[in-house]
Amino acid sequence: MGLFHDLLEDTDASDDEIRAIGGENVLEAVKLLTKQQGYVMDDYINAIKAHPMARAVKMADRLHNLHCATVKSEAFKRKYILESVNWYLDFSPEILPAVKTLAESMEQPPAELSALYEPLKSPKPDSH
């Protein structure tokens, strides 16, 4: 399924071809992962979360893209970090450390997300 996830966006593959190779469940997941013109992000994310295969593939794709984005422009990194924080943190516990690593690769990380890339200070226990 992972290899199929961008077929409808990036190739001229048809629904019938995907169904013939991967079956109906794979086609359904691929269609959920394909952003349609005029899509609403909240609806897109909620549909993916409701489909276990689509959710797993989206999580792996996001994680892979976060790791690879260190070579992208500062503008791309900023956009990708904000999108990841706003929409994908609950897909996997691995997303937050990858976001942090990407933020740390920036010359000027997004100030509004400083808690992601600055060590958090633990409160000292009460000594009463």
C-alpha positions in Angstrom: 0.0 0.0 0.0 2.8 2.4 0.8 4.0 2.3 -2.8 0.5 3.1 -4.1 -0.3 6.1 -1.9 0.6 8.9 -4.4 -0.5 7.0 -7.6 -3.6 9.0 -8.2 -1.8 12.3 -7.6 1.4 11.6 -9.4 0.6 9.3 -12.3 -2.2 8.5 -14.7 -3.1 5.2 -12.9 -6.8 4.5 -12.8 -9.0 3.3 -10.0 -9.5 0.1 -11.9 -5.7 -0.5 -12.2 -5.1 0.1 -8.5 -8.1 -2.1 -7.6 -6.8 -4.9 -9.9 -3.4 -4.9 -8.2 -4.2 -4.0 -4.6 -7.8 -4.7 -4.1 -10.7 -2.6 -2.9 -9.3 -1.7 0.5 -6.0 -0.4 -1.0 -8.0 1.6 -3.6 -10.1 3.1 -0.8 -7.0 4.1 1.2 -5.3 5.6 -1.9 -8.4 7.7 -2.6 -8.5 8.9 1.0 -4.8 9.9 0.8 -5.3 11.8 -2.4 -6.1 15.4 -1.9 -8.9 16.6 -4.1 -9.2 20.1 -5.5 -10.9 22.3 -2.9 -10.5 19.7 -0.1 -11.1 20.7 3.5 -8.1 19.7 5.7 -10.2 18.8 8.7 -12.4 16.4 6.6 -9.3 15.0 4.8 -7.5 14.2 8.1 -10.6 12.8 9.8 -11.3 10.4 6.9 -7.7 9.2 7.0 -7.8 8.7 10.7 -10.9 6.5 10.4 -9.2 4.1 8.0 -6.4 2.1 9.7 -4.4 1.4 6.5 -4.6 5.0 5.3 -3.7 6.3 8.7 -0.6 4.0 8.9 0.6 5.1 5.4 0.0 8.8 6.1 1.9 8.5 9.4 4.9 6.8 7.6 4.8 9.3 4.8 4.7 12.3 7.1 7.5 10.9 9.2 9.6 10.2 6.1 9.0 13.6 4.7 9.9 15.3 8.0 13.3 13.4 8.0 13.9 14.4 4.3 12.9 18.0 4.7 16.1 19.0 6.4 17.5 19.8 2.9 14.6 22.0 1.9 14.3 25.8 2.1 13.6 27.6 5.4 10.1 28.6 4.1 9.3 25.0 3.3 10.5 23.8 6.7 8.4 26.4 8.5 5.3 25.5 6.5 5.9 21.8 7.0 6.5 22.1 10.7 3.4 24.1 11.3 1.3 21.7 9.2 2.7 18.8 11.1 2.0 20.3 14.5 -1.5 21.4 13.5 -2.6 18.2 11.9 -0.3 15.2 12.4 1.1 15.0 16.0 -1.5 12.5 17.1 -0.8 10.1 14.2 2.3 8.7 16.0 4.6 9.6 19.0 7.4 9.6 16.5 6.1 12.7 14.7 7.0 15.2 17.5 10.7 14.2 17.8 10.9 14.5 13.9 9.3 17.9 14.0 11.8 19.0 16.7 14.7 17.7 14.7 13.5 19.6 11.6 13.0 22.8 13.7 16.5 22.4 15.1 17.9 22.3 11.5 16.5 25.8 10.8 18.5 29.0 11.1 15.4 30.6 12.7 12.9 28.1 14.0 9.3 29.2 14.3 9.1 31.3 17.5 5.5 30.3 18.1 6.7 26.7 18.5 9.7 27.3 20.8 8.5 24.6 23.3 9.2 22.0 20.6 12.9 22.8 20.3 13.9 24.3 23.6 14.4 22.0 26.5 11.5 22.1 28.9 12.4 23.0 32.5 11.0 20.6 35.0 9.5 22.2 38.1 11.4 21.4 41.3 9.4 19.2 43.7 7.9 21.0 46.6 10.1 20.5 49.7 7.3 20.9 52.3 
